[in-house]
């Protein structure tokens, strides 16, 4: 199966990224120089503040945001947050700009903004080379980072000249002091690189290791609206073993959306988040299907080879646009090819769904699978899907092997 070929709306500015490499740094021509056309944005003159926002797309933005606040991400510490709080970096959604909102410290910005750095004395007014501000980020779910978005939305003349991103793997729940320890090995993901103002600055990452924390630096100072850290989750197999039964489809346990027929209104990854939906767009909703005979679907890869014992399908907040019926199919990729339609078998037959309601299904016998496919008829929305079960011995062994390969 392949995703719909219909045109899709542009990604939201908070998750979009520029497909081209960042431009070279602007020349040092002194304070009287006007804005650099490659990096600076024009001053805001009214109207839609996103009208001149520089976005784009990167393939890695289809992956889960490992730093998502809703998955447990947090900004542990920052050396400076004079103008705007560090916690704004991980807020879901796009940054908001109100040109009329000022406080005692200046313009109120929806992002992380530090004060202006100064040099040592009047003869050396500019910051020294290498001066920078930093923020320590705890990933909500540890994993392999495939791409980073440093979004400078609304920071037009006060964005950093360069940014860098480093990553580390630290067990437990370390403090800022722990993360500053010489024992922590920080690996560069993005070296100090020029960025653009009022833009999505995207960086593909090639580092096949499991990380738990990031260090975001901006040179020499400035503001960043949002940080997105896209990648694949690598759960701790020892923890999953202690849990025994858990949601095999959940993104926090390593479940992944592989493909979907439609992503028009909201991403299908929403339906395997561990929290409850809080509003209509917090799940997966398709466009209205007009051709007869078809249906929408999502295909998932589970945390590992497992036995599913119960299913939950929730249509919370989807009242006039919930899917009418749903069916669930499984595939065991250790013995069959998920690309072959004949490899899929029925776990839950086509079943009517109620709007804005939880639905729980106890399976007559455990279903062994590595993949699930949720079919909805004819279209509509699903808030959450849960696949409760446990890893098989094969699934546990493969997860232990992968974890060891990606961890020091």
KEKE-274569 format. One line per 2 residues: their letters; for each residue x, y, z of C-alpha. Coordinates in nm, 2 decimals, m for minus. Example, Ala and Ser with C-alpha at 12.3 -4.5 7.8 and 13.67 -1.06 7.14 Angstrom:
BEGIN
as = 1.23/m0.45/0.78  1.37/m0.11/0.71
REM end
This chain:
BEGIN
xx = 0.00/0.00/0.00  0.11/0.35/m0.06
xx = 0.00/0.68/0.08  m0.25/0.90/m0.10
xx = m0.11/1.09/m0.40  m0.34/1.39/m0.34
xx = m0.18/1.72/m0.25  m0.13/1.78/0.11
xx = m0.14/2.12/0.29  0.20/2.27/0.38
xx = 0.35/2.16/0.71  0.30/2.39/1.01
xx = 0.58/2.64/1.06  0.69/2.48/1.38
xx = 0.78/2.15/1.22  0.88/2.27/0.87
xx = 1.25/2.28/0.77  1.44/2.43/0.49
xx = 1.56/2.18/0.23  1.88/2.36/0.15
xx = 2.20/2.40/0.35  2.22/2.71/0.57
xx = 2.39/3.00/0.40  2.75/3.11/0.48
xx = 2.79/3.36/0.77  2.74/3.72/0.68
xx = 3.05/3.94/0.65  3.16/4.14/0.95
xx = 3.10/4.49/0.82  3.02/4.66/1.15
xx = 2.70/4.78/1.32  2.59/5.03/1.05
xx = 2.53/4.76/0.79  2.16/4.69/0.70
xx = 2.00/4.34/0.72  2.18/4.06/0.53
xx = 1.94/3.93/0.26  2.05/3.57/0.31
xx = 2.01/3.55/0.69  1.81/3.84/0.83
xx = 1.44/3.87/0.80  1.27/4.21/0.73
xx = 1.13/4.40/1.02  0.76/4.32/1.10
xx = 0.54/4.58/0.93  0.20/4.44/1.02
xx = m0.04/4.17/0.89  0.03/3.80/0.90
xx = 0.36/3.75/1.08  0.41/3.42/0.90
xx = 0.37/3.57/0.56  0.75/3.61/0.51
xx = 0.85/3.31/0.72  1.10/3.08/0.55
xx = 1.00/2.72/0.59  1.03/2.41/0.38
xx = 1.03/2.03/0.42  1.27/1.77/0.54
xx = 1.20/1.39/0.51  1.29/1.34/0.88
xx = 1.00/1.55/1.00  0.77/1.25/0.95
xx = 0.95/1.09/1.24  0.84/1.14/1.60
xx = 0.97/1.45/1.79  1.18/1.28/2.06
xx = 1.18/1.61/2.26  0.80/1.66/2.26
xx = 0.69/1.80/2.59  0.38/1.57/2.57
xx = 0.61/1.27/2.57  0.81/1.39/2.87
xx = 1.06/1.62/2.71  1.19/1.91/2.92
xx = 1.45/2.19/2.93  1.66/2.10/3.23
xx = 1.85/2.43/3.25  1.98/2.73/3.06
xx = 2.26/2.98/3.14  2.03/3.27/3.06
xx = 1.66/3.33/2.98  1.64/3.70/3.05
xx = 1.38/3.79/2.79  1.19/3.46/2.73
xx = 1.18/3.13/2.92  1.37/2.82/2.81
xx = 1.06/2.60/2.85  0.90/2.77/2.54
xx = 1.15/2.57/2.32  0.95/2.25/2.35
xx = 0.60/2.38/2.34  0.38/2.20/2.09
xx = 0.25/2.40/1.80  0.38/2.71/1.62
xx = 0.53/3.01/1.80  0.28/3.30/1.85
xx = 0.36/3.66/1.79  0.17/3.96/1.94
xx = 0.33/4.29/1.83  0.15/4.47/2.11
xx = 0.27/4.26/2.40  0.55/4.41/2.60
xx = 0.66/4.35/2.96  0.90/4.52/3.21
xx = 1.20/4.35/3.04  1.09/4.43/2.68
xx = 0.91/4.25/2.40  0.74/3.93/2.51
xx = 0.85/3.65/2.28  0.72/3.29/2.24
xx = 1.06/3.12/2.26  1.39/3.12/2.45
xx = 1.57/3.45/2.43  1.88/3.56/2.61
xx = 2.02/3.91/2.68  2.27/4.07/2.45
xx = 2.63/3.97/2.53  2.90/4.24/2.56
xx = 3.27/4.25/2.53  3.53/4.29/2.81
xx = 3.56/4.67/2.78  3.49/4.98/2.57
xx = 3.78/4.90/2.34  3.64/4.55/2.29
xx = 3.26/4.59/2.28  3.17/4.28/2.09
xx = 3.16/3.93/2.25  3.47/3.72/2.22
xx = 3.49/3.44/1.96  3.32/3.13/2.10
xx = 3.10/3.31/2.35  2.76/3.15/2.36
xx = 2.44/3.07/2.56  2.33/2.71/2.62
xx = 2.02/2.51/2.71  2.01/2.14/2.83
xx = 1.73/1.94/2.69  1.60/1.60/2.83
xx = 1.44/1.40/2.55  1.09/1.27/2.63
xx = 1.18/0.94/2.48  1.55/0.83/2.42
xx = 1.64/0.73/2.07  1.84/0.78/1.75
xx = 1.83/1.14/1.62  1.78/1.17/1.25
xx = 1.72/1.54/1.22  1.69/1.87/1.41
xx = 1.48/2.18/1.35  1.60/2.50/1.51
xx = 1.31/2.73/1.45  1.37/3.11/1.48
xx = 1.01/3.22/1.40  0.96/3.59/1.49
xx = 1.32/3.64/1.58  1.40/3.87/1.29
xx = 1.69/4.08/1.42  1.76/3.90/1.74
xx = 1.82/3.55/1.63  2.17/3.38/1.70
xx = 2.44/3.41/1.44  2.52/3.03/1.47
xx = 2.38/2.73/1.66  2.52/2.39/1.76
xx = 2.36/2.08/1.89  2.54/1.81/2.10
xx = 2.40/1.48/2.24  2.47/1.25/2.53
xx = 2.34/0.93/2.68  2.31/0.95/3.06
xx = 2.11/0.70/3.26  1.85/0.79/3.52
xx = 1.73/1.14/3.58  2.04/1.36/3.59
xx = 2.05/1.71/3.72  2.21/2.00/3.54
xx = 2.52/1.95/3.76  2.53/1.59/3.65
xx = 2.51/1.68/3.29  2.80/1.93/3.33
xx = 3.02/1.65/3.47  3.35/1.58/3.29
xx = 3.23/1.21/3.29  2.96/1.29/3.04
xx = 3.06/1.25/2.67  2.89/1.50/2.44
xx = 2.88/1.40/2.07  2.84/1.68/1.81
xx = 2.52/1.64/1.60  2.53/1.99/1.44
xx = 2.86/2.18/1.45  2.84/2.56/1.50
xx = 2.65/2.66/1.19  2.50/2.99/1.06
xx = 2.12/3.01/1.08  1.85/3.24/0.93
xx = 1.62/3.46/1.12  1.24/3.40/1.12
xx = 1.29/3.06/0.95  1.30/2.69/1.00
xx = 1.66/2.58/1.01  1.68/2.21/0.94
xx = 1.97/1.98/0.99  1.99/1.61/0.90
xx = 2.18/1.40/1.15  2.39/1.09/1.09
xx = 2.47/0.94/1.43  2.36/0.58/1.50
xx = 2.35/0.60/1.87  2.09/0.62/2.14
xx = 2.08/0.95/2.32  1.89/1.08/2.62
xx = 1.99/1.45/2.64  2.09/1.74/2.41
xx = 2.28/2.06/2.46  2.17/2.35/2.23
xx = 2.41/2.64/2.20  2.35/2.97/2.03
xx = 2.64/3.20/1.94  2.68/3.46/2.08
xx = 2.33/3.51/2.21  1.97/3.57/2.08
xx = 1.64/3.39/2.05  1.51/3.05/1.93
xx = 1.14/2.99/1.91  1.12/2.61/1.90
xx = 1.35/2.30/1.89  1.23/1.98/1.73
xx = 1.43/1.66/1.75  1.30/1.40/1.51
xx = 1.41/1.04/1.53  1.33/0.68/1.62
xx = 1.26/0.56/1.98  1.49/0.30/2.13
xx = 1.33/0.18/2.46  1.52/0.02/2.75
xx = 1.45/m0.35/2.72  1.50/m0.41/3.09
xx = 1.23/m0.16/3.17  0.98/m0.32/2.92
xx = 1.07/m0.66/3.07  0.98/m0.53/3.42
xx = 0.65/m0.39/3.29  0.55/m0.72/3.14
xx = 0.23/m0.62/2.97  0.23/m0.28/2.79
xx = 0.11/m0.10/2.48  0.31/m0.25/2.20
xx = 0.20/0.02/1.96  0.29/0.32/2.18
xx = 0.55/0.56/2.05  0.72/0.57/2.39
xx = 0.78/0.19/2.37  0.92/0.21/2.01
xx = 0.60/0.18/1.81  0.62/0.36/1.47
xx = 0.38/0.47/1.19  0.52/0.32/0.87
xx = 0.26/0.45/0.62  m0.09/0.59/0.60
xx = m0.34/0.65/0.33  m0.41/1.01/0.44
xx = m0.24/1.27/0.65  m0.45/1.57/0.55
xx = m0.57/1.71/0.88  m0.33/1.56/1.14
xx = m0.05/1.31/1.15  m0.13/0.94/1.23
xx = 0.16/0.93/1.48  m0.08/1.12/1.71
xx = m0.29/0.80/1.77  0.00/0.61/1.93
xx = 0.09/0.88/2.18  0.07/0.77/2.54
xx = m0.15/1.05/2.66  m0.53/1.10/2.61
xx = m0.65/1.33/2.33  m0.74/1.68/2.46
xx = m0.92/1.82/2.15  m1.03/1.71/1.80
xx = m0.70/1.77/1.62  m0.51/1.57/1.88
xx = m0.57/1.25/1.69  m0.57/1.14/1.33
xx = m0.83/1.27/1.09  m0.86/1.22/0.72
xx = m1.03/1.43/0.45  m1.38/1.33/0.34
xx = m1.36/1.04/0.11  m1.59/1.08/m0.20
xx = m1.51/0.78/m0.42  m1.70/0.47/m0.32
xx = m1.53/0.14/m0.25  m1.22/0.27/m0.08
xx = m1.12/0.33/0.29  m0.84/0.49/0.49
xx = m0.57/0.30/0.69  m0.26/0.33/0.90
xx = 0.02/0.07/0.92  0.23/0.04/1.23
xx = 0.55/m0.14/1.33  0.52/m0.25/1.69
xx = 0.78/m0.22/1.96  0.89/m0.58/1.87
xx = 0.77/m0.93/1.81  0.48/m0.95/2.06
xx = 0.16/m1.12/2.16  m0.14/m0.88/2.16
xx = m0.41/m0.96/2.41  m0.64/m0.66/2.40
xx = m0.71/m0.35/2.18  m0.84/0.00/2.25
xx = m0.97/0.24/1.99  m1.06/0.58/2.12
xx = m1.26/0.84/1.92  m1.24/1.12/2.19
xx = m1.34/1.47/2.07  m1.43/1.33/1.72
xx = m1.81/1.38/1.73  m1.93/1.45/1.38
xx = m1.62/1.32/1.20  m1.52/0.99/1.38
xx = m1.46/0.68/1.16  m1.78/0.48/1.12
xx = m1.62/0.14/1.14  m1.28/0.00/1.21
xx = m1.09/m0.33/1.16  m0.74/m0.43/1.27
xx = m0.51/m0.67/1.10  m0.17/m0.82/1.21
xx = 0.14/m0.94/1.03  0.44/m1.13/1.17
xx = 0.74/m1.01/0.97  0.96/m1.28/1.12
xx = 0.77/m1.53/0.90  0.61/m1.32/0.63
xx = 0.65/m1.01/0.42  0.43/m0.71/0.53
xx = 0.44/m0.59/0.16  0.24/m0.90/0.07
xx = m0.13/m0.85/0.13  m0.17/m1.22/0.19
xx = 0.06/m1.19/0.50  m0.20/m1.00/0.69
xx = m0.46/m1.17/0.91  m0.77/m1.03/1.09
xx = m0.74/m0.95/1.46  m1.05/m0.74/1.50
xx = m1.33/m0.77/1.24  m1.50/m0.46/1.10
xx = m1.67/m0.31/1.40  m1.89/m0.01/1.44
xx = m1.75/0.29/1.64  m1.93/0.55/1.85
xx = m1.83/0.91/1.83  m1.63/1.06/2.12
xx = m1.61/0.72/2.30  m1.35/0.47/2.42
xx = m1.38/0.11/2.28  m1.21/m0.19/2.44
xx = m1.18/m0.53/2.28  m1.05/m0.85/2.45
xx = m0.91/m1.09/2.20  m1.02/m1.45/2.22
xx = m0.66/m1.56/2.18  m0.33/m1.37/2.18
xx = m0.23/m1.24/1.83  0.14/m1.27/1.75
xx = 0.26/m0.99/1.53  0.53/m0.74/1.45
xx = 0.30/m0.50/1.26  m0.06/m0.38/1.28
xx = m0.28/m0.22/1.03  m0.58/m0.01/1.13
xx = m0.85/0.02/0.86  m1.13/0.28/0.90
xx = m1.44/0.29/0.69  m1.51/0.49/0.49
xx = m1.30/0.78/0.64  m1.29/1.00/0.95
xx = m1.09/1.02/1.27  m0.94/0.81/1.54
xx = m0.80/0.97/1.86  m0.59/0.68/2.00
xx = m0.51/0.31/1.93  m0.36/0.08/2.20
xx = m0.23/m0.27/2.15  m0.19/m0.43/2.49
xx = 0.04/m0.73/2.52  0.39/m0.84/2.58
xx = 0.71/m0.91/2.38  0.78/m1.27/2.29
xx = 1.12/m1.42/2.37  1.22/m1.34/2.01
xx = 1.10/m0.98/2.04  1.28/m0.93/2.37
xx = 1.61/m1.08/2.24  1.61/m0.86/1.93
xx = 1.54/m0.55/2.14  1.82/m0.63/2.37
xx = 2.05/m0.67/2.07  1.95/m0.34/1.92
xx = 1.98/m0.15/2.25  2.33/m0.29/2.31
xx = 2.44/m0.19/1.95  2.32/0.17/2.01
xx = 2.44/0.22/2.37  2.79/0.25/2.51
REM end
